[in-house]
Amino acid sequence: MYPIDIVMPMAKDLTNYGFEPLTTPEAVDEVMAQKEGTALVVVNSVCGCAAANARPGAKLSLSNDKTPDKLYTVFAGVDAAATAKARQYLLPYPPSSPSIALFKDGKLVHFIERLHIEGRSAEIIAANLKMAYDKYC
């Protein structure tokens, strides 16, 4: 676990932008039980690539004609139980922080793993997500 005063600005980077934080396994199960519409789930992280690419890419992706109905985030290394629960819904992908998942009608339809975030700009990540939104949203 990381000190809350260090991670709070990283969490607020998404929550201030409209992402709902999921901080318990029950909260994750509740939103994943919704089988209608689309949901974007960002597995936030203190990792440098999260700050430099994933969070800005996720936010930038929302400047698109089609966007997910709901926006959620779990914070790896902070809300461990919620993140572990979210990762159950991300199978068969291995745990990855940061990562970004798009769900449609309760099914995982698009996933960006950390290995596809590292070394890529926020603009490239956003473009990847926008293509998924155009297809699924």
Backbone as CSV, one residue per row, in Angstrom:
resi,resn,N_x,N_y,N_z,CA_x,CA_y,CA_z,C_x,C_y,C_z
1,MET,0.837,-1.191,0.000,0.000,0.000,0.000,0.874,1.244,0.000
2,TYR,0.384,2.230,-0.679,1.104,3.489,-0.785,0.468,4.530,0.133
3,PRO,1.241,5.489,0.615,0.664,6.552,1.446,-0.427,7.314,0.679
4,ILE,-1.539,7.530,1.335,-2.704,8.150,0.693,-2.398,9.543,0.150
5,ASP,-1.535,10.310,0.838,-1.237,11.655,0.357,-0.431,11.643,-0.935
6,ILE,0.246,10.534,-1.213,0.991,10.422,-2.465,0.061,10.015,-3.612
7,VAL,-0.854,9.086,-3.335,-1.696,8.555,-4.410,-2.958,9.370,-4.672
8,MET,-3.373,10.177,-3.725,-4.624,10.926,-3.898,-4.640,11.772,-5.180
9,PRO,-3.583,12.520,-5.495,-3.617,13.278,-6.751,-3.747,12.378,-7.979
10,MET,-3.141,11.194,-7.929,-3.238,10.253,-9.048,-4.651,9.706,-9.178
11,ALA,-5.298,9.458,-8.060,-6.685,8.989,-8.084,-7.603,10.102,-8.581
12,LYS,-7.395,11.306,-8.076,-8.248,12.434,-8.462,-8.103,12.799,-9.932
13,ASP,-6.964,12.443,-10.530,-6.772,12.711,-11.951,-7.895,12.085,-12.770
14,LEU,-8.388,10.933,-12.344,-9.505,10.279,-13.033,-10.854,10.616,-12.406
15,THR,-10.933,10.601,-11.080,-12.235,10.842,-10.446,-12.727,12.263,-10.694
16,ASN,-11.832,13.216,-10.758,-12.241,14.589,-11.078,-12.703,14.721,-12.523
17,TYR,-12.408,13.728,-13.329,-12.788,13.729,-14.746,-14.063,12.919,-14.984
18,GLY,-14.641,12.387,-13.905,-15.910,11.680,-14.032,-15.843,10.181,-13.860
19,PHE,-14.663,9.631,-13.605,-14.548,8.200,-13.350,-14.987,7.916,-11.918
20,GLU,-15.853,6.938,-11.763,-16.320,6.548,-10.437,-15.321,5.574,-9.828
21,PRO,-14.818,5.870,-8.630,-13.874,4.944,-8.003,-14.590,3.724,-7.432
22,LEU,-14.018,2.561,-7.689,-14.522,1.312,-7.122,-13.503,0.884,-6.082
23,THR,-13.886,0.957,-4.817,-12.912,0.747,-3.749,-13.128,-0.531,-2.957
24,THR,-14.178,-1.269,-3.283,-14.441,-2.531,-2.598,-14.796,-3.601,-3.630
25,PRO,-14.589,-4.869,-3.292,-15.000,-5.943,-4.201,-16.506,-5.908,-4.483
26,GLU,-17.280,-5.542,-3.482,-18.739,-5.464,-3.660,-19.114,-4.395,-4.688
27,ALA,-18.429,-3.280,-4.667,-18.696,-2.216,-5.638,-18.364,-2.687,-7.052
28,VAL,-17.273,-3.424,-7.191,-16.896,-3.968,-8.499,-17.971,-4.933,-8.984
29,ASP,-18.380,-5.859,-8.123,-19.419,-6.821,-8.509,-20.718,-6.125,-8.894
30,GLU,-21.050,-5.083,-8.162,-22.301,-4.352,-8.443,-22.291,-3.748,-9.836
31,VAL,-21.206,-3.081,-10.219,-21.180,-2.459,-11.548,-21.014,-3.506,-12.647
32,MET,-20.321,-4.588,-12.354,-20.140,-5.625,-13.367,-21.400,-6.461,-13.566
33,ALA,-22.304,-6.393,-12.622,-23.569,-7.109,-12.761,-24.501,-6.410,-13.750
34,GLN,-24.204,-5.161,-14.066,-25.016,-4.415,-15.026,-24.712,-4.943,-16.425
35,LYS,-25.688,-5.507,-17.055,-25.482,-6.189,-18.334,-25.937,-5.381,-19.538
36,GLU,-26.216,-4.101,-19.348,-26.631,-3.262,-20.473,-25.698,-2.079,-20.588
37,GLY,-25.340,-1.756,-21.812,-24.517,-0.584,-22.059,-23.034,-0.889,-22.030
38,THR,-22.264,0.189,-22.058,-20.811,0.069,-22.104,-20.188,0.710,-20.871
39,ALA,-19.047,0.160,-20.479,-18.332,0.678,-19.311,-16.833,0.612,-19.578
40,LEU,-16.145,1.683,-19.259,-14.691,1.732,-19.325,-14.165,1.594,-17.905
41,VAL,-13.212,0.678,-17.712,-12.603,0.466,-16.403,-11.099,0.686,-16.545
42,VAL,-10.588,1.662,-15.820,-9.156,1.929,-15.809,-8.573,1.367,-14.520
43,VAL,-7.601,0.470,-14.667,-6.847,0.001,-13.518,-5.713,1.005,-13.343
44,ASN,-5.897,1.905,-12.401,-4.959,2.984,-12.142,-3.748,2.432,-11.400
45,SER,-2.667,3.181,-11.434,-1.423,2.717,-10.845,-0.535,3.903,-10.529
46,VAL,0.429,3.687,-9.638,1.421,4.730,-9.378,2.569,4.638,-10.362
47,CYS,2.533,3.637,-11.203,3.561,3.431,-12.222,3.727,4.684,-13.075
48,GLY,4.938,4.956,-13.472,5.208,6.128,-14.305,4.443,6.129,-15.608
49,CYS,4.229,4.928,-16.196,3.500,4.907,-17.469,2.024,5.224,-17.265
50,ALA,1.518,5.010,-16.044,0.134,5.388,-15.773,-0.002,6.902,-15.789
51,ALA,0.942,7.561,-15.133,0.896,9.017,-15.061,1.172,9.639,-16.417
52,ALA,2.128,9.085,-17.117,2.546,9.695,-18.371,1.638,9.362,-19.537
53,ASN,0.988,8.177,-19.496,0.273,7.731,-20.680,-1.153,7.245,-20.435
54,ALA,-1.344,6.371,-19.478,-2.648,5.716,-19.326,-3.750,6.679,-18.902
55,ARG,-3.542,7.386,-17.810,-4.599,8.311,-17.360,-4.873,9.395,-18.404
56,PRO,-3.856,10.073,-18.919,-4.135,11.080,-19.949,-4.765,10.469,-21.205
57,GLY,-4.343,9.264,-21.572,-4.923,8.614,-22.748,-6.387,8.288,-22.547
58,ALA,-6.725,7.782,-21.363,-8.126,7.474,-21.071,-8.980,8.736,-21.122
59,LYS,-8.481,9.813,-20.536,-9.244,11.065,-20.539,-9.370,11.624,-21.956
60,LEU,-8.282,11.611,-22.698,-8.291,12.132,-24.063,-9.230,11.339,-24.961
61,SER,-9.357,10.049,-24.694,-10.215,9.203,-25.525,-11.682,9.605,-25.451
62,LEU,-12.040,10.319,-24.408,-13.445,10.695,-24.230,-13.869,11.869,-25.086
63,SER,-12.934,12.445,-25.836,-13.284,13.491,-26.810,-13.564,12.800,-28.142
64,ASN,-14.639,12.047,-28.157,-15.031,11.241,-29.309,-16.550,11.302,-29.429
65,ASP,-17.060,11.113,-30.631,-18.511,11.125,-30.815,-19.187,10.020,-30.004
66,LYS,-18.575,8.847,-29.982,-19.104,7.723,-29.208,-18.184,7.504,-28.018
67,THR,-18.785,7.360,-26.849,-18.019,7.113,-25.620,-18.777,6.105,-24.759
68,PRO,-18.085,5.500,-23.809,-18.757,4.547,-22.914,-19.840,5.222,-22.076
69,ASP,-20.843,4.433,-21.706,-21.929,4.937,-20.868,-21.452,5.247,-19.454
70,LYS,-20.551,4.427,-18.953,-20.068,4.555,-17.570,-18.551,4.531,-17.551
71,LEU,-17.983,5.242,-16.580,-16.534,5.313,-16.399,-16.198,4.903,-14.971
72,TYR,-15.292,3.928,-14.833,-14.913,3.426,-13.515,-13.402,3.336,-13.409
73,THR,-12.924,3.300,-12.177,-11.505,3.086,-11.936,-11.300,2.320,-10.639
74,VAL,-10.327,1.434,-10.672,-9.809,0.790,-9.470,-8.347,1.177,-9.387
75,PHE,-7.805,1.202,-8.179,-6.433,1.672,-8.007,-5.571,0.540,-7.450
76,ALA,-4.744,-0.028,-8.331,-3.824,-1.092,-7.926,-2.840,-0.540,-6.906
77,GLY,-2.564,-1.316,-5.887,-1.639,-0.888,-4.847,-2.278,-0.015,-3.792
78,VAL,-3.530,0.353,-3.982,-4.257,1.176,-3.019,-5.480,0.408,-2.541
79,ASP,-6.354,0.072,-3.471,-7.557,-0.692,-3.149,-7.352,-2.121,-3.651
80,ALA,-6.529,-2.860,-2.924,-6.084,-4.179,-3.373,-7.232,-5.153,-3.593
81,ALA,-8.189,-5.211,-2.681,-9.291,-6.161,-2.810,-10.183,-5.819,-4.003
82,ALA,-10.464,-4.542,-4.208,-11.274,-4.122,-5.356,-10.541,-4.420,-6.660
83,THR,-9.248,-4.169,-6.688,-8.460,-4.433,-7.892,-8.428,-5.928,-8.186
84,ALA,-8.246,-6.743,-7.168,-8.249,-8.198,-7.363,-9.584,-8.666,-7.925
85,LYS,-10.668,-8.106,-7.422,-11.997,-8.468,-7.922,-12.156,-8.027,-9.376
86,ALA,-11.726,-6.805,-9.696,-11.821,-6.317,-11.071,-11.023,-7.211,-12.013
87,ARG,-9.875,-7.663,-11.567,-9.026,-8.501,-12.416,-9.688,-9.840,-12.732
88,GLN,-10.601,-10.286,-11.903,-11.343,-11.508,-12.218,-12.187,-11.311,-13.473
89,TYR,-12.673,-10.103,-13.662,-13.484,-9.792,-14.843,-12.621,-9.543,-16.080
90,LEU,-11.322,-9.403,-15.881,-10.400,-9.136,-16.988,-9.738,-10.403,-17.526
91,LEU,-10.074,-11.541,-16.952,-9.523,-12.793,-17.448,-9.958,-13.031,-18.885
92,PRO,-9.128,-13.579,-19.728,-7.943,-14.366,-19.455,-6.641,-13.550,-19.395
93,TYR,-6.754,-12.233,-19.382,-5.547,-11.412,-19.330,-4.915,-11.489,-17.941
94,PRO,-3.597,-11.531,-17.882,-2.922,-11.546,-16.576,-3.018,-10.169,-15.915
95,PRO,-2.809,-10.101,-14.603,-2.832,-8.806,-13.915,-1.885,-7.820,-14.594
96,SER,-2.372,-6.613,-14.767,-1.621,-5.597,-15.486,-2.000,-4.230,-14.938
97,SER,-0.996,-3.493,-14.500,-1.238,-2.149,-13.972,-0.225,-1.196,-14.578
98,PRO,-0.675,-0.161,-15.205,-2.067,0.175,-15.495,-2.605,-0.667,-16.645
99,SER,-3.898,-0.621,-16.795,-4.567,-1.238,-17.930,-5.926,-0.576,-18.095
100,ILE,-6.519,-0.796,-19.270,-7.796,-0.153,-19.580,-8.686,-1.180,-20.273
101,ALA,-9.904,-1.338,-19.761,-10.826,-2.340,-20.292,-12.142,-1.696,-20.699
102,LEU,-12.686,-2.169,-21.807,-14.012,-1.744,-22.247,-14.932,-2.953,-22.205
103,PHE,-16.056,-2.778,-21.540,-17.074,-3.813,-21.430,-18.322,-3.373,-22.181
104,LYS,-18.960,-4.328,-22.844,-20.252,-4.060,-23.480,-21.218,-5.147,-23.035
105,ASP,-22.341,-4.714,-22.492,-23.368,-5.639,-22.018,-22.769,-6.705,-21.099
106,GLY,-21.837,-6.276,-20.252,-21.235,-7.150,-19.257,-20.087,-8.005,-19.746
107,LYS,-19.708,-7.880,-21.015,-18.629,-8.696,-21.567,-17.432,-7.828,-21.920
108,LEU,-16.249,-8.348,-21.624,-15.016,-7.663,-21.978,-14.850,-7.717,-23.494
109,VAL,-14.785,-6.528,-24.122,-14.682,-6.493,-25.585,-13.377,-5.865,-26.078
110,HIS,-12.672,-5.152,-25.204,-11.416,-4.505,-25.611,-10.562,-4.317,-24.368
111,PHE,-9.257,-4.598,-24.509,-8.381,-4.499,-23.355,-7.012,-3.999,-23.787
112,ILE,-6.502,-3.031,-23.057,-5.157,-2.522,-23.298,-4.316,-2.858,-22.071
113,GLU,-3.371,-3.753,-22.265,-2.487,-4.165,-21.183,-1.359,-3.148,-21.005
114,ARG,-0.684,-3.257,-19.876,0.447,-2.380,-19.586,1.476,-2.427,-20.716
115,LEU,1.721,-3.614,-21.259,2.732,-3.720,-22.312,2.346,-2.953,-23.565
116,HIS,1.052,-2.643,-23.714,0.606,-1.817,-24.835,0.442,-0.347,-24.445
117,ILE,0.752,-0.048,-23.198,0.719,1.333,-22.710,2.137,1.892,-22.647
118,GLU,3.050,1.095,-22.128,4.441,1.540,-21.987,5.013,1.937,-23.345
119,GLY,5.630,3.097,-23.370,6.282,3.551,-24.589,5.345,4.150,-25.622
120,ARG,4.065,4.219,-25.316,3.104,4.808,-26.247,2.576,6.110,-25.652
121,SER,2.325,7.038,-26.502,1.844,8.340,-26.042,0.375,8.268,-25.659
122,ALA,-0.058,9.265,-24.919,-1.475,9.365,-24.559,-2.334,9.428,-25.812
123,GLU,-1.846,10.086,-26.834,-2.607,10.212,-28.086,-2.802,8.852,-28.763
124,ILE,-1.772,8.013,-28.745,-1.890,6.678,-29.346,-2.863,5.827,-28.539
125,ILE,-2.773,5.890,-27.227,-3.703,5.141,-26.377,-5.129,5.624,-26.604
126,ALA,-5.308,6.929,-26.676,-6.641,7.492,-26.926,-7.176,7.044,-28.279
127,ALA,-6.338,7.042,-29.302,-6.775,6.614,-30.638,-7.212,5.148,-30.607
128,ASN,-6.476,4.309,-29.899,-6.833,2.907,-29.749,-8.217,2.790,-29.111
129,LEU,-8.434,3.526,-28.033,-9.727,3.473,-27.346,-10.841,4.033,-28.207
130,LYS,-10.594,5.102,-28.923,-11.625,5.689,-29.784,-12.087,4.701,-30.847
131,MET,-11.156,3.914,-31.389,-11.554,2.889,-32.371,-12.480,1.861,-31.717
132,ALA,-12.151,1.509,-30.468,-13.018,0.562,-29.749,-14.382,1.186,-29.471
133,TYR,-14.408,2.457,-29.082,-15.689,3.127,-28.823,-16.536,3.155,-30.091
134,ASP,-15.909,3.466,-31.222,-16.648,3.523,-32.482,-17.262,2.173,-32.836
135,LYS,-16.584,1.113,-32.457,-17.079,-0.241,-32.753,-18.135,-0.705,-31.759
136,TYR,-17.949,-0.405,-30.470,-18.778,-1.013,-29.430,-19.770,-0.082,-28.732
137,CYS,-19.558,1.228,-28.801,-20.427,2.159,-28.062,-21.544,2.696,-28.937
